[in-house]
Amino acid sequence: MLADPVTNLKGIGEKMASDLAAMKINTIADLIYYLPYRYDVLEIKPLNELIHEDKVTIEGKVVYEPSLTFYGRKKSRLSFTVQVENVAIKAVMFNRAFAKKQINAGDMITLTGKWDAHRLQITVNSYKKGLAEEQTKIQPIYSLKGNITNKKLQKLIQRTLLTYENEIKELLPSSYRNAYKLPSKKEALWAMHFPSSRIVLKHARRRFIYEEFLLFQLKMQLLRKIKREETNGNAQHYDPLKIRTFITQLPFSLTKAQKKSLNQILADMKSPFRMNRLLQGDVGSGKTAVAAICLYGAITAGKQGALMVPTEILAEQHFQSLTELFGDQAEIALLTGSTKGKKRSEIVKAIEDHEVQIVIGTHALIQDDVYFNDLGFVIVDEQHRFGVEQRRTLRDKGLHPDVLFMTATPIPRTLAITAFGDMDVSVIDELPTGRKEVKTYWIKENMLDRVLRFIAKQILSGEQAYIICPLIEESDKLDIQNAVDLYHQLEAFYPPEVNIGLLHGRLPANEKEQVMKQFAENEIQILVSTTVVEVGVNVPNATIMVIYDAERFGLSQLHQLRGRVGRGDKQSYCILVADPKGEIGKERMRIMSETNNGFDLAEQDLKLRGPGDFFGKKQSGLPEFKVADMIHDYRALETARNDAQEIIENNLLEEDDDYIDLKNDIEENTIFTDKLD
Ligand SMILES: Nc1ncnc2c1ncn2[C@@H]1O[C@H](COP(=O)(O)OP(=O)(O)OP(=O)(O)O)[C@@H](O)[C@H]1O
């Protein structure tokens, strides 16, 4: 059976079993679904089309016996001449003396390696005897561990497929498979592992992409259906009049988009069904303001509300601004990892006794010993950083509040609806009036002096600046060192009356808090920081954002950082210090300089970037697909979404035999309760 352990197969010793386990191949099914992550295509081009220093494949006839020379200790060089299109090409191969016995004059041979167009020479990486036509031209490349090689794995897969191919379930209903001319699952699996041509491979991929999306969409829509039908009986009877008065007391009037989103959220709160909504808005579009009004609404309904944010800095900031905003209309508490001891137990007790109405915090606020008296409404900021785990904790405490997720990562609207298929989506696609576009410039490091003088000038007129430090890959420690160095350099550069602050992740919470407070109150004019200020920090008087090594960031992260300025009515500036080597990096800098709107930027990013990094690695709370890519294969995602809708609406899973495999698979592989937190 496919579910049997892979060690049931013949010829798998202990070492191989542990290597396979390291590749997460435990069952026979794991093995046959272990798909290549890329394919090397041996394409033979005419000599005059080969590009100097590229990796190329050529084929021809060996003209003389190879000559082997040794040099140094154990080093060797094998050289021979190959006739290709009547031209004599020199081939050299290092440290593979054994090949001398295998390559003989008169042999036909295919060589892959680095091409030197000036010397008509190839430095061979791999060779195969015979012409390319007689060999597989498309070579699957797997990600491997231990002693397993591509060849070994392929042989094992081949053997296994031959034995088990009849157990492979088709899954796709024939009507859809026929309509899109997709190969059967069996054919597609063979083609993924042993592609006979590009076209066959393309169709196999097409099939897997569609299948993955269809399954994903079916699950999403089933969840949505279940959620819709489920009531938590938690209708919040808020007081519309009080809410209206609260809104008129705000120092600004709401934008149209804010009003629309607010109404959608309030309607969800009033209904007995559980809210599961995503609030999306560009940086600085006023999401937090909307969230505050909803929290107030929950209080007027006699409920408690909670706001969960990803960092302590943000929690502190929201705590301060909401305390100011609510005045004596609500009791607000702050609960983070650094709230400790007596203070913590007092807060926890006050939450339990409903003396506190709003709790703001990091995930510390859903820890074991925190019990809410009557939690009606939870807002989760930057949803991707909170996992199913945390939401399940709430459920385990018997809490079924309405949940609103907020994100400032602009995702093109259609994509958001498709990706978050089980959620309702509200979008704030408009900035408050009076905002000026942030002027963005891309410069090289040698122009920094000018930038520093420009900052000095702006500070004189009362403004403030952020400087985001150079990044050192995967080294938190060195990043901090960099920040400290930069801080000292700037201290030396500016006169003593300019106060410079330093912020990084390793500072103790109270110091971070202190620095942010001083910056917010303009006691510090320049804040040198690592990327800890990335999300949500709100200091409207700051007008300059300098980002070192800007090419190392994705567009959405750059946009987030830029969003820390331009939050008031003063002209703001973003200066990207970057020297990108590749075209994509340059294009990114250009796009950033030209585009201010996060949604436009996201659309452009969609077109520009390769699969995978649109959402940024660490941000991804999105499902992972084996073959499909949500951005690249967006069309297929839409098709699958429509088909899933049709299947659910017509109840085909239950009523049509053609759907039985699909139904079983969904039931086996979906843990609905996990999602229904
Ligand atoms: N309708 C409005 N008119 C004018 N100013 C507003 C309006 N709504 C919010 N603001 C102000 O704009 C700034 C940004 O608002 P807020 O912090 O709510 O945005 P956000 O969308 O949460 O931002 P980010 O995602 O970047 O953290 C705040 O200073 C806020 O007081």
The ligand as a Gaussian input file, in Angstrom:
#p B3LYP/6-31G(d) Opt

LIG

0 1
 N       -9.168000      59.876000       8.296000
 C       -8.010000      60.346000       8.733000
 N       -7.649000      61.626000       8.469000
 C       -6.459000      62.115000       8.913000
 N       -5.569000      61.424000       9.647000
 C       -5.861000      60.140000       9.932000
 C       -7.091000      59.531000       9.497000
 N       -7.110000      58.253000       9.931000
 C       -5.951000      58.065000      10.612000
 N       -5.207000      59.202000      10.620000
 C       -3.882000      59.409000      11.220000
 O       -2.944000      58.872000      10.291000
 C       -1.879000      58.203000      10.964000
 C       -1.840000      56.749000      10.521000
 O       -3.020000      56.099000      10.956000
 P       -3.011000      54.614000      11.508000
 O       -1.879000      54.460000      12.456000
 O       -4.378000      54.289000      11.906000
 O       -2.650000      53.897000      10.148000
 P       -2.366000      52.376000       9.844000
 O       -3.092000      52.040000       8.608000
 O       -2.623000      51.580000      11.051000
 O       -0.834000      52.483000       9.512000
 P        0.346000      51.368000       9.424000
 O       -0.183000      50.162000       8.765000
 O        1.355000      52.071000       8.612000
 O        0.773000      51.168000      10.814000
 C       -2.137000      58.361000      12.445000
 O       -1.364000      59.440000      12.909000
 C       -3.629000      58.660000      12.516000
 O       -3.942000      59.480000      13.626000

